[in-house]
Amino acid sequence: MPQISVEYSAGLAGTFDRRGLGLAINRLTERTIDAKPESCKTVFRQSEELVVGTSGVTGDVQVFVEFQIFPGRTPEAKAALSEGVLELVARFVRPRPGSRLFTAVNIADIDRECYRNVVAVG
């Protein structure tokens, strides 16, 4: 744990180093909330369409980073992690000219009593 998901707009495909961003997020997570290196798992998912507002304007893009972590981290540590992730996204992701980049981070505590994890080795 933590499980980290990065959802990004299709308009950003091929424009940033996903592996580089993932490694940077994992390192930040280790430092900020004292996560073990091997427990940080970041997955990237491309979303096909982003609709903002009601004007019908297209071309906007989004990066949404979500963390699922075990409880026990302070609000200050979570806030520092959120701020750090916003800085990393700003460094790694550049929208194409004329588009707006919306970035958001959410950190949620998971229920330790219900969470299960299996690692299968092939």
N, CA, C and O atoms as a GROMACS GRO file, in nm:
protein
  488
    1MET      N    1   0.086  -0.114   0.000
    1MET     CA    2   0.000   0.000   0.000
    1MET      C    3   0.092   0.122   0.000
    1MET      O    4   0.189   0.116   0.075
    2PRO      N    5   0.074   0.224  -0.069
    2PRO     CA    6  -0.048   0.276  -0.128
    2PRO      C    7  -0.071   0.230  -0.272
    2PRO      O    8   0.021   0.191  -0.344
    3GLN      N    9  -0.198   0.236  -0.310
    3GLN     CA   10  -0.239   0.217  -0.449
    3GLN      C   11  -0.255   0.358  -0.506
    3GLN      O   12  -0.328   0.440  -0.451
    4ILE      N   13  -0.188   0.384  -0.616
    4ILE     CA   14  -0.190   0.518  -0.676
    4ILE      C   15  -0.240   0.506  -0.819
    4ILE      O   16  -0.187   0.427  -0.897
    5SER      N   17  -0.340   0.583  -0.853
    5SER     CA   18  -0.396   0.584  -0.988
    5SER      C   19  -0.379   0.722  -1.048
    5SER      O   20  -0.409   0.823  -0.984
    6VAL      N   21  -0.330   0.726  -1.170
    6VAL     CA   22  -0.318   0.851  -1.244
    6VAL      C   23  -0.406   0.838  -1.368
    6VAL      O   24  -0.376   0.760  -1.459
    7GLU      N   25  -0.513   0.915  -1.371
    7GLU     CA   26  -0.601   0.917  -1.487
    7GLU      C   27  -0.568   1.043  -1.566
    7GLU      O   28  -0.561   1.152  -1.510
    8TYR      N   29  -0.547   1.026  -1.697
    8TYR     CA   30  -0.510   1.142  -1.778
    8TYR      C   31  -0.589   1.141  -1.909
    8TYR      O   32  -0.626   1.035  -1.959
    9SER      N   33  -0.613   1.257  -1.962
    9SER     CA   34  -0.690   1.274  -2.085
    9SER      C   35  -0.614   1.220  -2.205
    9SER      O   36  -0.492   1.226  -2.212
   10ALA      N   37  -0.690   1.166  -2.299
   10ALA     CA   38  -0.632   1.112  -2.422
   10ALA      C   39  -0.550   1.218  -2.496
   10ALA      O   40  -0.454   1.186  -2.565
   11GLY      N   41  -0.588   1.344  -2.481
   11GLY     CA   42  -0.514   1.453  -2.546
   11GLY      C   43  -0.373   1.470  -2.494
   11GLY      O   44  -0.294   1.544  -2.553
   12LEU      N   45  -0.339   1.402  -2.384
   12LEU     CA   46  -0.204   1.407  -2.329
   12LEU      C   47  -0.121   1.284  -2.366
   12LEU      O   48  -0.002   1.277  -2.334
   13ALA      N   49  -0.183   1.189  -2.434
   13ALA     CA   50  -0.113   1.065  -2.468
   13ALA      C   51   0.013   1.096  -2.549
   13ALA      O   52   0.009   1.170  -2.647
   14GLY      N   53   0.122   1.039  -2.507
   14GLY     CA   54   0.248   1.057  -2.577
   14GLY      C   55   0.317   1.190  -2.553
   14GLY      O   56   0.421   1.217  -2.614
   15THR      N   57   0.263   1.274  -2.465
   15THR     CA   58   0.322   1.406  -2.444
   15THR      C   59   0.402   1.416  -2.315
   15THR      O   60   0.466   1.517  -2.289
   16PHE      N   61   0.398   1.309  -2.231
   16PHE     CA   62   0.475   1.314  -2.107
   16PHE      C   63   0.527   1.175  -2.073
   16PHE      O   64   0.476   1.074  -2.122
   17ASP      N   65   0.628   1.173  -1.989
   17ASP     CA   66   0.694   1.050  -1.948
   17ASP      C   67   0.618   0.989  -1.830
   17ASP      O   68   0.639   1.028  -1.715
   18ARG      N   69   0.530   0.894  -1.860
   18ARG     CA   70   0.449   0.832  -1.755
   18ARG      C   71   0.538   0.760  -1.654
   18ARG      O   72   0.517   0.773  -1.533
   19ARG      N   73   0.634   0.684  -1.701
   19ARG     CA   74   0.722   0.610  -1.609
   19ARG      C   75   0.799   0.707  -1.519
   19ARG      O   76   0.811   0.684  -1.399
   20GLY      N   77   0.850   0.814  -1.577
   20GLY     CA   78   0.922   0.914  -1.498
   20GLY      C   79   0.834   0.977  -1.393
   20GLY      O   80   0.875   0.994  -1.278
   21LEU      N   81   0.710   1.013  -1.432
   21LEU     CA   82   0.616   1.070  -1.336
   21LEU      C   83   0.582   0.968  -1.229
   21LEU      O   84   0.578   1.002  -1.110
   22GLY      N   85   0.557   0.844  -1.268
   22GLY     CA   86   0.525   0.739  -1.171
   22GLY      C   87   0.636   0.718  -1.070
   22GLY      O   88   0.610   0.708  -0.950
   23LEU      N   89   0.760   0.712  -1.117
   23LEU     CA   90   0.873   0.697  -1.025
   23LEU      C   91   0.886   0.817  -0.931
   23LEU      O   92   0.913   0.801  -0.812
   24ALA      N   93   0.865   0.937  -0.985
   24ALA     CA   94   0.872   1.057  -0.902
   24ALA      C   95   0.761   1.058  -0.796
   24ALA      O   96   0.786   1.094  -0.681
   25ILE      N   97   0.640   1.018  -0.835
   25ILE     CA   98   0.530   1.011  -0.739
   25ILE      C   99   0.561   0.907  -0.631
   25ILE      O  100   0.538   0.932  -0.513
   26ASN      N  101   0.613   0.791  -0.672
   26ASN     CA  102   0.647   0.688  -0.574
   26ASN      C  103   0.754   0.736  -0.476
   26ASN      O  104   0.742   0.713  -0.356
   27ARG      N  105   0.857   0.803  -0.526
   27ARG     CA  106   0.962   0.856  -0.437
   27ARG      C  107   0.906   0.960  -0.341
   27ARG      O  108   0.938   0.959  -0.222
   28LEU      N  109   0.822   1.049  -0.392
   28LEU     CA  110   0.760   1.150  -0.307
   28LEU      C  111   0.675   1.083  -0.200
   28LEU      O  112   0.677   1.125  -0.084
   29THR      N  113   0.600   0.981  -0.237
   29THR     CA  114   0.515   0.909  -0.142
   29THR      C  115   0.599   0.845  -0.032
   29THR      O  116   0.561   0.850   0.085
   30GLU      N  117   0.711   0.785  -0.069
   30GLU     CA  118   0.801   0.726   0.031
   30GLU      C  119   0.846   0.831   0.133
   30GLU      O  120   0.841   0.807   0.254
   31ARG      N  121   0.888   0.945   0.083
   31ARG     CA  122   0.940   1.051   0.171
   31ARG      C  123   0.831   1.116   0.254
   31ARG      O  124   0.852   1.146   0.372
   32THR      N  125   0.716   1.139   0.194
   32THR     CA  126   0.614   1.223   0.256
   32THR      C  127   0.527   1.149   0.356
   32THR      O  128   0.494   1.204   0.462
   33ILE      N  129   0.490   1.025   0.324
   33ILE     CA  130   0.403   0.952   0.418
   33ILE      C  131   0.469   0.824   0.468
   33ILE      O  132   0.402   0.735   0.520
   34ASP      N  133   0.601   0.815   0.451
   34ASP     CA  134   0.679   0.704   0.504
   34ASP      C  135   0.631   0.569   0.451
   34ASP      O  136   0.618   0.473   0.527
   35ALA      N  137   0.605   0.563   0.321
   35ALA     CA  138   0.565   0.438   0.258
   35ALA      C  139   0.689   0.358   0.220
   35ALA      O  140   0.794   0.416   0.190
   36LYS      N  141   0.678   0.228   0.222
   36LYS     CA  142   0.789   0.142   0.181
   36LYS      C  143   0.800   0.146   0.029
   36LYS      O  144   0.699   0.148  -0.040
   37PRO      N  145   0.923   0.148  -0.023
   37PRO     CA  146   0.940   0.158  -0.168
   37PRO      C  147   0.863   0.051  -0.246
   37PRO      O  148   0.800   0.082  -0.347
   38GLU      N  149   0.869  -0.072  -0.201
   38GLU     CA  150   0.804  -0.180  -0.274
   38GLU      C  151   0.652  -0.178  -0.263
   38GLU      O  152   0.582  -0.252  -0.334
   39SER      N  153   0.600  -0.095  -0.175
   39SER     CA  154   0.455  -0.090  -0.158
   39SER      C  155   0.388   0.015  -0.247
   39SER      O  156   0.266   0.016  -0.262
   40CYS      N  157   0.467   0.104  -0.306
   40CYS     CA  158   0.411   0.208  -0.392
   40CYS      C  159   0.387   0.152  -0.532
   40CYS      O  160   0.481   0.114  -0.601
   41LYS      N  161   0.261   0.148  -0.570
   41LYS     CA  162   0.223   0.095  -0.701
   41LYS      C  163   0.138   0.201  -0.772
   41LYS      O  164   0.030   0.237  -0.726
   42THR      N  165   0.190   0.250  -0.884
   42THR     CA  166   0.122   0.355  -0.959
   42THR      C  167   0.078   0.302  -1.094
   42THR      O  168   0.159   0.249  -1.170
   43VAL      N  169  -0.049   0.317  -1.123
   43VAL     CA  170  -0.105   0.273  -1.251
   43VAL      C  171  -0.156   0.396  -1.326
   43VAL      O  172  -0.210   0.489  -1.266
   44PHE      N  173  -0.140   0.394  -1.458
   44PHE     CA  174  -0.187   0.504  -1.543
   44PHE      C  175  -0.305   0.455  -1.626
   44PHE      O  176  -0.302   0.346  -1.683
   45ARG      N  177  -0.407   0.539  -1.633
   45ARG     CA  178  -0.526   0.509  -1.713
   45ARG      C  179  -0.559   0.630  -1.800
   45ARG      O  180  -0.568   0.743  -1.752
   46GLN      N  181  -0.576   0.603  -1.927
   46GLN     CA  182  -0.612   0.710  -2.020
   46GLN      C  183  -0.763   0.720  -2.030
   46GLN      O  184  -0.831   0.619  -2.050
   47SER      N  185  -0.816   0.840  -2.016
   47SER     CA  186  -0.959   0.862  -2.034
   47SER      C  187  -0.982   0.923  -2.172
   47SER      O  188  -0.904   1.008  -2.217
   48GLU      N  189  -1.086   0.880  -2.237
   48GLU     CA  190  -1.109   0.917  -2.376
   48GLU      C  191  -1.162   1.058  -2.396
   48GLU      O  192  -1.132   1.121  -2.498
   49GLU      N  193  -1.240   1.108  -2.301
   49GLU     CA  194  -1.302   1.238  -2.325
   49GLU      C  195  -1.317   1.314  -2.194
   49GLU      O  196  -1.345   1.256  -2.090
   50LEU      N  197  -1.299   1.444  -2.202
   50LEU     CA  198  -1.321   1.534  -2.089
   50LEU      C  199  -1.420   1.641  -2.134
   50LEU      O  200  -1.398   1.708  -2.235
   51VAL      N  201  -1.527   1.656  -2.060
   51VAL     CA  202  -1.626   1.760  -2.089
   51VAL      C  203  -1.625   1.856  -1.971
   51VAL      O  204  -1.650   1.817  -1.857
   52VAL      N  205  -1.596   1.982  -1.999
   52VAL     CA  206  -1.590   2.084  -1.896
   52VAL      C  207  -1.700   2.185  -1.921
   52VAL      O  208  -1.710   2.243  -2.030
   53GLY      N  209  -1.784   2.206  -1.820
   53GLY     CA  210  -1.888   2.307  -1.831
   53GLY      C  211  -1.994   2.272  -1.934
   53GLY      O  212  -2.017   2.156  -1.965
   54THR      N  213  -2.056   2.376  -1.988
   54THR     CA  214  -2.167   2.356  -2.083
   54THR      C  215  -2.145   2.430  -2.214
   54THR      O  216  -2.236   2.433  -2.298
   55SER      N  217  -2.029   2.490  -2.234
   55SER     CA  218  -2.007   2.570  -2.354
   55SER      C  219  -1.976   2.487  -2.478
   55SER      O  220  -1.990   2.536  -2.590
   56GLY      N  221  -1.935   2.362  -2.460
   56GLY     CA  222  -1.902   2.278  -2.573
   56GLY      C  223  -1.760   2.296  -2.623
   56GLY      O  224  -1.721   2.234  -2.722
   57VAL      N  225  -1.681   2.380  -2.557
   57VAL     CA  226  -1.541   2.401  -2.595
   57VAL      C  227  -1.465   2.270  -2.572
   57VAL      O  228  -1.482   2.206  -2.468
   58THR      N  229  -1.382   2.233  -2.668
   58THR     CA  230  -1.304   2.111  -2.654
   58THR      C  231  -1.155   2.144  -2.649
   58THR      O  232  -1.115   2.258  -2.673
   59GLY      N  233  -1.075   2.045  -2.616
   59GLY     CA  234  -0.931   2.063  -2.612
   59GLY      C  235  -0.874   2.068  -2.472
   59GLY      O  236  -0.752   2.059  -2.455
   60ASP      N  237  -0.959   2.081  -2.372
   60ASP     CA  238  -0.910   2.080  -2.235
   60ASP      C  239  -0.866   1.939  -2.197
   60ASP      O  240  -0.919   1.840  -2.249
   61VAL      N  241  -0.770   1.930  -2.107
   61VAL     CA  242  -0.717   1.801  -2.062
   61VAL      C  243  -0.709   1.799  -1.910
   61VAL      O  244  -0.709   1.904  -1.845
   62GLN      N  245  -0.702   1.679  -1.854
   62GLN     CA  246  -0.701   1.664  -1.709
   62GLN      C  247  -0.606   1.553  -1.667
   62GLN      O  248  -0.589   1.453  -1.736
   63VAL      N  249  -0.544   1.574  -1.551
   63VAL     CA  250  -0.470   1.469  -1.481
   63VAL      C  251  -0.529   1.462  -1.342
   63VAL      O  252  -0.531   1.561  -1.268
   64PHE      N  253  -0.577   1.344  -1.305
   64PHE     CA  254  -0.636   1.322  -1.172
   64PHE      C  255  -0.558   1.210  -1.106
   64PHE      O  256  -0.552   1.098  -1.156
   65VAL      N  257  -0.498   1.241  -0.991
   65VAL     CA  258  -0.418   1.144  -0.918
   65VAL      C  259  -0.492   1.108  -0.790
   65VAL      O  260  -0.528   1.195  -0.711
   66GLU      N  261  -0.512   0.978  -0.770
   66GLU     CA  262  -0.584   0.931  -0.652
   66GLU      C  263  -0.500   0.830  -0.576
   66GLU      O  264  -0.443   0.737  -0.634
   67PHE      N  265  -0.494   0.851  -0.446
   67PHE     CA  266  -0.421   0.761  -0.356
   67PHE      C  267  -0.520   0.687  -0.268
   67PHE      O  268  -0.614   0.746  -0.215
   68GLN      N  269  -0.498   0.558  -0.253
   68GLN     CA  270  -0.569   0.477  -0.154
   68GLN      C  271  -0.462   0.433  -0.056
   68GLN      O  272  -0.371   0.357  -0.091
   69ILE      N  273  -0.471   0.480   0.069
   69ILE     CA  274  -0.367   0.450   0.168
   69ILE      C  275  -0.431   0.400   0.297
   69ILE      O  276  -0.549   0.424   0.324
   70PHE      N  277  -0.350   0.330   0.376
   70PHE     CA  278  -0.397   0.290   0.508
   70PHE      C  279  -0.407   0.414   0.596
   70PHE      O  280  -0.328   0.507   0.580
   71PRO      N  281  -0.502   0.416   0.690
   71PRO     CA  282  -0.517   0.530   0.778
   71PRO      C  283  -0.397   0.547   0.871
   71PRO      O  284  -0.316   0.456   0.889
   72GLY      N  285  -0.388   0.665   0.928
   72GLY     CA  286  -0.283   0.691   1.026
   72GLY      C  287  -0.193   0.807   0.990
   72GLY      O  288  -0.116   0.855   1.073
   73ARG      N  289  -0.201   0.852   0.865
   73ARG     CA  290  -0.119   0.968   0.826
   73ARG      C  291  -0.188   1.096   0.870
   73ARG      O  292  -0.311   1.105   0.870
   74THR      N  293  -0.109   1.193   0.908
   74THR     CA  294  -0.165   1.320   0.955
   74THR      C  295  -0.223   1.398   0.836
   74THR      O  296  -0.182   1.378   0.722
   75PRO      N  297  -0.317   1.488   0.865
   75PRO     CA  298  -0.367   1.576   0.759
   75PRO      C  299  -0.254   1.658   0.695
   75PRO      O  300  -0.258   1.685   0.575
   76GLU      N  301  -0.156   1.696   0.774
   76GLU     CA  302  -0.044   1.775   0.722
   76GLU      C  303   0.038   1.692   0.622
   76GLU      O  304   0.080   1.743   0.518
   77ALA      N  305   0.062   1.565   0.654
   77ALA     CA  306   0.137   1.478   0.563
   77ALA      C  307   0.060   1.457   0.434
   77ALA      O  308   0.119   1.458   0.326
   78LYS      N  309  -0.070   1.437   0.445
   78LYS     CA  310  -0.152   1.418   0.325
   78LYS      C  311  -0.152   1.546   0.240
   78LYS      O  312  -0.143   1.538   0.117
   79ALA      N  313  -0.163   1.661   0.303
   79ALA     CA  314  -0.160   1.788   0.230
   79ALA      C  315  -0.026   1.807   0.161
   79ALA      O  316  -0.021   1.853   0.046
   80ALA      N  317   0.083   1.773   0.228
   80ALA     CA  318   0.217   1.784   0.168
   80ALA      C  319   0.229   1.691   0.048
   80ALA      O  320   0.289   1.728  -0.053
   81LEU      N  321   0.173   1.572   0.058
   81LEU     CA  322   0.175   1.479  -0.054
   81LEU      C  323   0.095   1.535  -0.172
   81LEU      O  324   0.141   1.530  -0.286
   82SER      N  325  -0.023   1.588  -0.145
   82SER     CA  326  -0.105   1.648  -0.251
   82SER      C  327  -0.032   1.762  -0.321
   82SER      O  328  -0.028   1.769  -0.443
   83GLU      N  329   0.026   1.852  -0.242
   83GLU     CA  330   0.099   1.966  -0.299
   83GLU      C  331   0.218   1.918  -0.381
   83GLU      O  332   0.245   1.970  -0.489
   84GLY      N  333   0.290   1.820  -0.330
   84GLY     CA  334   0.405   1.766  -0.402
   84GLY      C  335   0.366   1.704  -0.534
   84GLY      O  336   0.435   1.720  -0.635
   85VAL      N  337   0.254   1.631  -0.536
   85VAL     CA  338   0.207   1.569  -0.660
   85VAL      C  339   0.168   1.677  -0.760
   85VAL      O  340   0.198   1.664  -0.879
   86LEU      N  341   0.101   1.782  -0.716
   86LEU     CA  342   0.066   1.892  -0.807
   86LEU      C  343   0.192   1.951  -0.871
   86LEU      O  344   0.192   1.982  -0.991
   87GLU      N  345   0.297   1.967  -0.794
   87GLU     CA  346   0.424   2.019  -0.847
   87GLU      C  347   0.484   1.923  -0.949
   87GLU      O  348   0.535   1.967  -1.052
   88LEU      N  349   0.479   1.793  -0.920
   88LEU     CA  350   0.533   1.695  -1.013
   88LEU      C  351   0.456   1.694  -1.144
   88LEU      O  352   0.515   1.690  -1.252
   89VAL      N  353   0.324   1.698  -1.136
   89VAL     CA  354   0.244   1.699  -1.259
   89VAL      C  355   0.277   1.824  -1.340
   89VAL      O  356   0.290   1.817  -1.462
   90ALA      N  357   0.291   1.938  -1.275
   90ALA     CA  358   0.326   2.062  -1.346
   90ALA      C  359   0.463   2.050  -1.414
   90ALA      O  360   0.486   2.110  -1.519
   91ARG      N  361   0.553   1.974  -1.354
   91ARG     CA  362   0.687   1.958  -1.411
   91ARG      C  363   0.688   1.858  -1.527
   91ARG      O  364   0.759   1.878  -1.625
   92PHE      N  365   0.610   1.751  -1.516
   92PHE     CA  366   0.614   1.644  -1.616
   92PHE      C  367   0.513   1.662  -1.729
   92PHE      O  368   0.539   1.616  -1.840
   93VAL      N  369   0.401   1.727  -1.705
   93VAL     CA  370   0.292   1.730  -1.802
   93VAL      C  371   0.275   1.872  -1.855
   93VAL      O  372   0.256   1.967  -1.779
   94ARG      N  373   0.281   1.884  -1.986
   94ARG     CA  374   0.260   2.013  -2.052
   94ARG      C  375   0.146   1.998  -2.151
   94ARG      O  376   0.154   1.917  -2.243
   95PRO      N  377   0.039   2.074  -2.133
   95PRO     CA  378  -0.070   2.065  -2.231
   95PRO      C  379  -0.028   2.126  -2.365
   95PRO      O  380   0.062   2.209  -2.372
   96ARG      N  381  -0.095   2.081  -2.467
   96ARG     CA  382  -0.068   2.137  -2.600
   96ARG      C  383  -0.112   2.284  -2.603
   96ARG      O  384  -0.202   2.322  -2.527
   97PRO      N  385  -0.051   2.365  -2.688
   97PRO     CA  386  -0.090   2.506  -2.697
   97PRO      C  387  -0.241   2.520  -2.720
   97PRO      O  388  -0.299   2.450  -2.803
   98GLY      N  389  -0.301   2.611  -2.648
   98GLY     CA  390  -0.443   2.639  -2.662
   98GLY      C  391  -0.533   2.556  -2.574
   98GLY      O  392  -0.654   2.580  -2.570
   99SER      N  393  -0.478   2.460  -2.503
   99SER     CA  394  -0.563   2.379  -2.414
   99SER      C  395  -0.534   2.414  -2.268
   99SER      O  396  -0.427   2.466  -2.235
  100ARG      N  397  -0.631   2.386  -2.184
  100ARG     CA  398  -0.615   2.408  -2.041
  100ARG      C  399  -0.593   2.273  -1.974
  100ARG      O  400  -0.657   2.174  -2.011
  101LEU      N  401  -0.502   2.269  -1.876
  101LEU     CA  402  -0.475   2.148  -1.800
  101LEU      C  403  -0.536   2.162  -1.661
  101LEU      O  404  -0.498   2.250  -1.585
  102PHE      N  405  -0.631   2.075  -1.630
  102PHE     CA  406  -0.690   2.068  -1.497
  102PHE      C  407  -0.619   1.955  -1.423
  102PHE      O  408  -0.607   1.844  -1.475
  103THR      N  409  -0.573   1.983  -1.302
  103THR     CA  410  -0.502   1.883  -1.223
  103THR      C  411  -0.568   1.874  -1.087
  103THR      O  412  -0.600   1.976  -1.026
  104ALA      N  413  -0.588   1.752  -1.038
  104ALA     CA  414  -0.647   1.731  -0.906
  104ALA      C  415  -0.582   1.610  -0.840
  104ALA      O  416  -0.537   1.517  -0.908
  105VAL      N  417  -0.579   1.612  -0.707
  105VAL     CA  418  -0.526   1.502  -0.628
  105VAL      C  419  -0.625   1.471  -0.517
  105VAL      O  420  -0.680   1.562  -0.455
  106ASN      N  421  -0.648   1.342  -0.492
  106ASN     CA  422  -0.732   1.300  -0.381
  106ASN      C  423  -0.659   1.189  -0.306
  106ASN      O  424  -0.603   1.098  -0.366
  107ILE      N  425  -0.662   1.198  -0.174
  107ILE     CA  426  -0.601   1.096  -0.089
  107ILE      C  427  -0.710   1.041   0.001
  107ILE      O  428  -0.769   1.115   0.080
  108ALA      N  429  -0.736   0.912  -0.010
  108ALA     CA  430  -0.843   0.849   0.067
  108ALA      C  431  -0.787   0.736   0.152
  108ALA      O  432  -0.702   0.658   0.108
  109ASP      N  433  -0.836   0.728   0.275
  109ASP     CA  434  -0.801   0.616   0.363
  109ASP      C  435  -0.888   0.497   0.328
  109ASP      O  436  -1.008   0.510   0.306
  110ILE      N  437  -0.825   0.380   0.322
  110ILE     CA  438  -0.903   0.258   0.297
  110ILE      C  439  -0.929   0.189   0.430
  110ILE      O  440  -0.862   0.214   0.530
  111ASP      N  441  -1.027   0.103   0.430
  111ASP     CA  442  -1.064   0.027   0.550
  111ASP      C  443  -0.967  -0.090   0.565
  111ASP      O  444  -0.974  -0.187   0.489
  112ARG      N  445  -0.880  -0.080   0.662
  112ARG     CA  446  -0.777  -0.182   0.684
  112ARG      C  447  -0.840  -0.319   0.712
  112ARG      O  448  -0.783  -0.422   0.676
  113GLU      N  449  -0.955  -0.320   0.775
  113GLU     CA  450  -1.021  -0.446   0.811
  113GLU      C  451  -1.073  -0.521   0.689
  113GLU      O  452  -1.083  -0.644   0.690
  114CYS      N  453  -1.107  -0.448   0.584
  114CYS     CA  454  -1.167  -0.509   0.465
  114CYS      C  455  -1.069  -0.530   0.349
  114CYS      O  456  -1.094  -0.612   0.261
  115TYR      N  457  -0.960  -0.457   0.349
  115TYR     CA  458  -0.866  -0.463   0.237
  115TYR      C  459  -0.795  -0.597   0.233
  115TYR      O  460  -0.750  -0.648   0.336
  116ARG      N  461  -0.785  -0.654   0.116
  116ARG     CA  462  -0.710  -0.777   0.094
  116ARG      C  463  -0.618  -0.756  -0.025
  116ARG      O  464  -0.651  -0.681  -0.116
  117ASN      N  465  -0.503  -0.823  -0.023
  117ASN     CA  466  -0.404  -0.809  -0.128
  117ASN      C  467  -0.339  -0.945  -0.150
  117ASN      O  468  -0.304  -1.013  -0.055
  118VAL      N  469  -0.324  -0.984  -0.276
  118VAL     CA  470  -0.258  -1.110  -0.313
  118VAL      C  471  -0.153  -1.080  -0.416
  118VAL      O  472  -0.178  -1.006  -0.512
  119VAL      N  473  -0.035  -1.135  -0.398
  119VAL     CA  474   0.071  -1.125  -0.497
  119VAL      C  475   0.095  -1.265  -0.551
  119VAL      O  476   0.136  -1.354  -0.476
  120ALA      N  477   0.071  -1.285  -0.679
  120ALA     CA  478   0.093  -1.414  -0.742
  120ALA      C  479   0.222  -1.408  -0.822
  120ALA      O  480   0.245  -1.312  -0.896
  121VAL      N  481   0.304  -1.505  -0.810
  121VAL     CA  482   0.430  -1.512  -0.882
  121VAL      C  483   0.417  -1.620  -0.988
  121VAL      O  484   0.383  -1.734  -0.957
  122GLY      N  485   0.444  -1.585  -1.112
  122GLY     CA  486   0.429  -1.679  -1.222
  122GLY      C  487   0.557  -1.754  -1.254
  122GLY      O  488   0.559  -1.836  -1.344
   0.00000   0.00000   0.00000
